[in-house]
């Protein structure tokens, strides 16, 4: 997952980016899951993630979207 560019990142193939997998990866990288949204039309989920230090500083412009389809 890259912060550079702040574009929507896609979950890598085989990553299994279910909400549980996203939460596990977040714990390993000191990232907080802010929100997740299911999109039935697109057949995926959109996750918003943020680093703990950015959350503590209320730097929400640093949040990162991750789309799993």
GINOR-V236745 format. One record per pair of residues at least 12 apart in sequence whose C-alpha atoms are under 10 Angstrom apart, sorted by sequence separation. I is the first residue (numbers start at 0). J is the second residue. D is the distance in whole Angstrom. If there is no record, write none. Layout:
i->I j->J d->D
i->I j->J d->D
This chain:
i->34 j->46 d->6
i->35 j->47 d->6
i->49 j->61 d->7
i->50 j->62 d->8
i->33 j->46 d->8
i->34 j->47 d->5
i->35 j->48 d->9
i->48 j->61 d->9
i->49 j->62 d->5
i->50 j->63 d->9
i->18 j->32 d->9
i->21 j->35 d->10
i->32 j->46 d->7
i->33 j->47 d->5
i->34 j->48 d->7
i->48 j->62 d->6
i->49 j->63 d->6
i->32 j->47 d->6
i->33 j->48 d->6
i->34 j->49 d->10
i->47 j->62 d->6
i->48 j->63 d->5
i->49 j->64 d->9
i->31 j->47 d->9
i->32 j->48 d->5
i->33 j->49 d->7
i->47 j->63 d->6
i->48 j->64 d->6
i->18 j->35 d->8
i->31 j->48 d->6
i->32 j->49 d->7
i->33 j->50 d->10
i->46 j->63 d->8
i->47 j->64 d->5
i->48 j->65 d->8
i->30 j->48 d->6
i->31 j->49 d->5
i->32 j->50 d->9
i->46 j->64 d->6
i->47 j->65 d->6
i->30 j->49 d->5
i->31 j->50 d->6
i->32 j->51 d->10
i->45 j->64 d->7
i->46 j->65 d->5
i->47 j->66 d->9
i->29 j->49 d->9
i->30 j->50 d->4
i->31 j->51 d->6
i->45 j->65 d->6
i->46 j->66 d->6
i->29 j->50 d->6
i->30 j->51 d->6
i->31 j->52 d->10
i->33 j->54 d->9
i->44 j->65 d->8
i->45 j->66 d->4
i->46 j->67 d->8
i->28 j->50 d->8
i->29 j->51 d->6
i->30 j->52 d->9
i->31 j->53 d->10
i->44 j->66 d->6
i->45 j->67 d->6
i->25 j->48 d->8
i->28 j->51 d->9
i->29 j->52 d->9
i->30 j->53 d->9
i->31 j->54 d->8
i->43 j->66 d->7
i->44 j->67 d->5
i->45 j->68 d->9
i->25 j->49 d->9
i->30 j->54 d->9
i->43 j->67 d->5
i->44 j->68 d->7
i->21 j->46 d->8
i->25 j->50 d->9
i->42 j->67 d->9
i->43 j->68 d->4
i->17 j->43 d->10
i->18 j->44 d->9
i->22 j->48 d->10
i->25 j->51 d->10
i->33 j->59 d->10
i->41 j->67 d->10
i->42 j->68 d->6
i->16 j->43 d->10
i->17 j->44 d->8
i->18 j->45 d->10
i->21 j->48 d->9
i->41 j->68 d->7
i->16 j->44 d->9
i->18 j->46 d->8
i->38 j->66 d->10
i->17 j->46 d->10
i->33 j->62 d->8
i->35 j->64 d->9
i->37 j->66 d->10
i->38 j->67 d->10
i->16 j->46 d->10
i->32 j->62 d->10
i->33 j->63 d->10
i->34 j->64 d->10
i->35 j->65 d->9
i->36 j->66 d->9
i->37 j->67 d->10
i->38 j->68 d->9
i->31 j->62 d->9
i->32 j->63 d->10
i->33 j->64 d->10
i->35 j->66 d->10
i->37 j->68 d->10
i->30 j->62 d->10
i->32 j->64 d->10
i->30 j->63 d->10
i->9 j->45 d->9
i->8 j->45 d->10
i->7 j->45 d->9
i->8 j->46 d->10
i->7 j->46 d->10
i->7 j->47 d->10
i->21 j->65 d->9
i->21 j->67 d->10
i->2 j->49 d->10
i->16 j->65 d->9
i->18 j->67 d->10
i->16 j->66 d->9
i->17 j->67 d->8
i->16 j->67 d->6
i->15 j->67 d->9
i->16 j->68 d->9
i->14 j->67 d->10
i->5 j->60 d->9
i->8 j->63 d->8
i->9 j->64 d->9
i->10 j->65 d->7
i->12 j->67 d->9
i->5 j->61 d->8
i->7 j->63 d->7
i->8 j->64 d->6
i->9 j->65 d->6
i->10 j->66 d->6
i->11 j->67 d->9
i->12 j->68 d->10
i->5 j->62 d->8
i->6 j->63 d->8
i->7 j->64 d->5
i->8 j->65 d->5
i->9 j->66 d->5
i->10 j->67 d->5
i->3 j->61 d->10
i->5 j->63 d->6
i->6 j->64 d->7
i->7 j->65 d->6
i->8 j->66 d->6
i->9 j->67 d->6
i->10 j->68 d->8
i->2 j->61 d->8
i->4 j->63 d->10
i->5 j->64 d->8
i->6 j->65 d->9
i->7 j->66 d->7
i->8 j->67 d->9
i->9 j->68 d->8
i->2 j->62 d->8
i->3 j->63 d->10
i->7 j->67 d->10
i->2 j->63 d->7
i->1 j->63 d->8
i->2 j->64 d->9
i->0 j->63 d->8
i->1 j->64 d->10
i->0 j->64 d->9
i->1 j->65 d->10
i->0 j->65 d->8
